[in-house]
Amino acid sequence: MNRLTSAPTLAEIISQLAHTQTDMPDALDTCPKCGLDNSTRERICSGCQLVFAKWLAHEERKLAVRASTAACEANASSIWLHHPGPVNPVELIARAVTLALLCAWSVWFIATDHTVLIRGLPEINYSIMHTINLVFHEAGHMIFMPLGRFMMIAGGSLMQLIVPAVVLWAFVHRNANPFGGAVAAWWFGQSLMDLAPYIFDARAQAMLLLGGGTGRDRPGSHDWNNLLRDMGLLDNYRGVAWFVDFLAATIMIAALIWGGRILLLQYQKLRNPPELADSDQPREA
């Protein structure tokens, strides 16, 4: 007569299979669903009608997915936070100074008002970062020109975001330098913030443009007047500009937190090197 027993765990079943056979069986000694004894090795549980082979195949797939997910998470954590090799104290200090300067600079950038023009230009345009972004902005117009009028106009703004994004990818995935990636992420946020005044000026077109004059003086020359008009969003220029400015500030702050986390981990690694930690472990006789 069949009797109820405690249902075995999946780990116990896998362990049992590892010691008995390599092929997937079509029966189990105990039903994993209802706990009914199956010493007669039936392929289907007489109590809950569970098909053992299907259940095992399903659980095997779940284990594979869990293992893959765990591996991906571990790899992602390593990619975004871990710097391979020993920590150089001089390099760590230089990075800490860099992060401190970026924090101070971020306060200035975030405090700038994208709605106000000073001598025809927004305050953020007087920073060296605007000059750097402008180079890629103008190049973007030429690069995207073959894709049509709209993409040629949007290409300037896109390119000044694409370049720091590519630099971020290169630092993290090609050079295993997550701190460099954090700095590039900060640059991405700053470059995005650089667009907010341009967007806010879409309707008034009072900002001085490269080459002299304003959008009013040279109809059709203001990128964001053209873009928002084509997308039917010109009346929403204020909301778009404020959203871009807020998103940019958020990205910059997140990048600084990321960089700070990396430096903290490197400092801990410097204070307690892996080889020293290993030497502290008790050795087996």
N, C-alpha and C positions, 0 to 999 in steps of 0.2 A: 504494500500500500504506500502510495506517495505521501511524503510528509514535508511540512514547511520547515525550511531552515533559513538562516540569515543570508540575504543575497550577497554574493561575493562582490568585492569592488573590482573596478576595471583593472587596477594595478595588479590585483591578485590573479585575475584571469590571464593578463599578459605574461605575468611571471610563470604561471602554470604552463602556458603555451611555449614559452622559451625553453623550458626544461623537458618538454615532451616531444614537440614536433615543430617544424618550420612552416608547414603548409597550414592555411586557415582551415580549422575544423568545421564540421557542419552540425556539431552537437556539443553540449556542455553538461557537466555533472549536476549543476544547480542552475535554475533559471535566474538570470540577473535582474529580472523585472519583478517577479512575484515571490522568488525564493523557494519555489517548489523543487523537491528532489527529482533528479533526472538520471538516476543510476542506470536506467535501462538504455541511456544514450539515444533517446528519441530526438529527431531533428526539429520537432516543433513541440513547444511546451504544452502539456495537456491541460494546464490550468488557465493560462492567459493567451495561448495560441501564438506566442512569440516565436518567430523563425530565427533560430540561433545564428545561422550563417549570415543572414541579412543584418542582424543586430551587430555582429562582430565586424562586418565590413563597414557599417556606418560608424561604429566607434573608432575603428582604425583610421578612417578619414578624419574624424574629429581630432584625434591625437596628432595626426600629421599637420593639420591646420594650426593647432595650438603650438606645436614645435616650431613651425615656420614663422608664426606671429612673434613668438618669443625671440627667435633668432633675429628677426627684422628689427624688433624694438631694441635689442641689445646692440645691434649694429648701428642703428640710428643714434642711440645714446653715445656710442663711441665716436661716431662721425661728428656730431654737433658739439660735443663737450670735451672729448679726450684729445690731448696732444701727445703723440707717441714720443718715446725717448725720454732721456733725463731732462730735468728742468734747469735752464741756465738762469742763475740769480740775476745777472745783469739784464738779460732779456726780460725777465719777469718785472724788474723795476721799470724798464723802459715802457713796457706795456701798461703798467699801472699809471705811469705819468701820462701816457697817451689817453688812457681811459678818463683820467681826471680832467684833462684838457677838453676832451669831447663832451664831458658832462657840463663843464662851464660854458662851452660854446653852444651847447644845446639849449641852455637857459636863455641865451641871447636870441637864438633863432626862434624859439617858441614864443618869446616875448615880443617879437616883431609884429607889427600890425599890417596884415596884407591888404587892408582897405585904404591905407594912406599912402600917398605919393610924396616923396621929398625931392624937389627939383626935377619932377617929372618921372621919378623912378621909385619903386617900393624900397623900403629899407634893406630888405634881404638882398637886393641886387648889388649892394655896395660891399658884399663879402667876396672873398676869393673863390668860394665855392660856386657862386653864380657864374663867374668867368669860366671855371672848369666845366660846369654843366652846359654853358652856352656853346662851347666848342662841339660837344656831342649833339646838342639840339640842332644846330645848323647843319651838321653832317647828316642827321636823320632825314632832313628834307630831301637831300640829294639821293640818299640810299633808297628811300621809299617812293621816289618819283615815278618809277616804272609801274607802280601799283595803282595809279590813278590820282586824281586831284585830292579826294578826301584823305587817302592814306599819305600822300605827300605832305599835306598840312599837318596831319596827326603825327607823322613820322618824327618831327622834331621833338615833341613831348615824349613820344614813345622811346626814342633812342636815348634820351637822358635818363630813362629808367632802366632800359635794357642793359646798358653798359655796367652800372653797379650791380645789377642782378647777375650778370655773367661773371663779374669779378668775385662776387659772393660764392657762386658755384665753383669757380676755379680754386679759391682758397680752401673750401671745405672738402670738395670731392677729388681735386687733383693734387693738392699740396698738404692735405691733412693738417690744416692750420685753421681751426675754428675761431681763434681770436681775430685773425684776418677777416674771416667771414663775418664776424660781428661788426667790425669796422665798416665793411662793405655794406652790410645791412643798414648801418647808421647813414651811410652815404645815400643809399636808396631812399630812405625816409627824408633826408634833407633835400634831395633832388625833387622829390614829390612836393615838398613844401615850397620849393622854388617856383612851382607852377601855380600855386594858389593866387598870388597877386595878378598874374596874367589872366587867370580865369575870371577873377573878380572885375577886371577891367574890360570884360568882353562887351558890355553895353556902352559904357562911357567912352572907351577907346582913347583915354587921355594919357596913357603911358607912352614914353618915348621908346621907339623901336630901334632895332639895330639898323644903322644907315641913316638915322635922323628922321624926324617927324613922328606923328602919332598915327593911329589907325584911322582917325578922322581925316588927316591930311592925305593919307594914301589908302583910299577905299579898297577893301579886299586883302589888305596886308596883315591884318590882325588875326593870328591863328585861331584863338579861342572864340572870337566873334564869328568866324566862319564855321568852326566846328559845332558850337552850340546852336547856331542858326540852322545848320544842316540837320542836326539831330532834334530840332524843335524844342530846345532847352534854354534858349536865350533868356526867357523870362525868369528862369530859375538859376541864373548865374550866381546869385548870392549863396543859395543853398549848396550848389556844387562846390563853390570856392571854400565855404566853411567846412564842408565834409572832407575835402581833400586836405585842408590844413590840419584838421583834427586827426585824420588817419595818418598823416605824415608824422605828427608829433608822437602819436602812439607807437609807430614803428621805430622812431628814434629812441624812445624811452625803452622799448622792448630790447632793442639792440644793445643798449648800454647795460641792461640787466643781464643779458646773455653774456656779454663780455666780462662783466663782474663775476658771474658764476664760474666762468672758465678760469679766471685769475685765482679765484678762491680755491678751486680744485688743484691748480698748479702749485699754489702756495702750500697746500696740505701735502702734496706729493713731494715738494722740496723738503718740508719738515720731517716727513716720514717716507723716505724712498722705498720702493717695493722690495729691493734687495735687503734693506734693513728690517722691514716688516717680516720678510721670510726668515731671516736669521733669528728673529725673536720667537719663532714657533718651536715647540719642543720636538726634538728629533727622536725618531724611533730607534730603539736599540738594535 
